[in-house]
């Protein structure tokens, strides 16, 4: 699939269903049956029931994990646009389906304050340089917005 600046794409998520990716110039919205995740350059908005958040840091890297209370459920899709690796807008997306888990790796554009995010059926992870600070705005266990500084 050729790169596109804006649009709606359906990413295979399981045998016959998909996640909807809505891509704009500087944002990606991931829509599942029970979650909506919006990735922007300085923040991530996660509208899904979550059970924990955890930061792990070493000398050079920081990783933020947010665990979902329920597994991410895919949508019925009118078509499947993405299987495997593709570029959508300024994002590179890589779908990996192992027998025990599904992974969506989203490599973000250079102007984002986190390098990439990985979505699984049970959590989302953000990877960034260690000097980044993260702040949260929460409706506890229902909605979380993460600010990257």
N, C-alpha and C positions, 0 to 999 in steps of 0.2 A: 504494500500500500504506500502510495506517495505521501509525503508530508502535507499536512493541511493546517491552516492557521486557526480555524474555528470549526466546530461541528460536534456532532453526537456520534459516538462509536460504541459498539457493543463488543465487549471482551469476553471470550469464552470463559465460563466459570463452572466447571463440571461437565457432565456428558451432553446436556441439551439446553442449559440456561446460560445467562450472561450477567455481567455488571455493565451498567451504562456509564460511559465516560463522556462528560460534557466538557469540551475544551475551549477556552478563550485565549486571548493573547497571553495573559499572565496568571491564569488560574485553571485548575482542573477540579471538576466535581465528579465524585464517584458515587453512584446511586445503586444501592442494593435494596432488597425488599424490606429490610429492617434497619438500614443505616444510610446516612448521607454524610460524606466526607468531602470537605472543600479544602484544597491545597492552594495557598497563595504565597507570595514571596516572603512575607514576614509573619504569617500565621497559618494555623490549620484549625478548621472548625469541624468537630466530630459530633454529629447528632446520632448517637447510638447508646444503648445501655452499656456502661463499662463498669468493670469491677476493680481495676487498679491502675495506677500510673507509677512508673519507676524510672529513675535516671541511673545510668551506669557510665562512669567516666574513667579514663586513664589519662596519661600525660598529654596525648594529642587528640583524642576523639571522645565525643560524648554521644550516647545513644539514649533515646527516650522511648519507653515502651508504654503503650496503653492497651490494656486487656479488655476484651468485650465480654459482657455477661452472657450473651447468646452468640452462637456461631453466625457469621455473615451468611445471609441467604440470598441467592441470586434471583434475578427477575426472568420472567418469560420475555424473550427477545424476538423482534421481528426478523432479525438477521444476526449473523456473527461476522464482525469486521476484523477482529484481531484474535489470532491464535499464535502464540510464540512471541516474537519480538517485532516491535513496530515503533514508528514515530507518529505522534499525534500532537499537532501544534509544535510547541517548543519542548515537549516532553518525550522521553524515550520510555516505553513501557515494555516490560518483559514478563510474560505469563509462564509460570512453571507449574505443572501438575504432577506431583509425586503421588504414589498410591495413598499415602497417609496424610497429605496436606497439599493445599494450593497456595501459591505465592504470586503476588503481583508486585514487581519491583518498579518503582517510578523514579527515574533519574530526572531531577529537576533542572531547569535552566540556570545559568550562571548567576542571575540576579537573586536567586533564592538563598535564604540564610541557613538552609539545611541541604545537604548534598543529594540525598535520596530518601525515599520512604519505602517500606515493605509492608504490604497488607497481606495477612493470612486470614483464614476463617475465624481465628480466635483473638488476633491482636493486630495492632499497627505499630510500626517502629520507625523512628526518625533518626537519621545519622547525620552528625554535624561535627565541626571542629570543637575542641574542648573549651575554647574561650566563650562560646555562645551561652547565653543565659536563657532559661525558659520560664515563662510566667503563665499562670492558668487563670481562666475565668470559668467558673463551674456552676452548673445546676447539678449538685452531687449525684453521680452515678447515672445521669440521663443525658447530659450534654456537657461537652468540654471544649473550650477554645484555648489553643496553645499559642502564645506569642513568643517569637524568637527574637532575641536582641543580641 
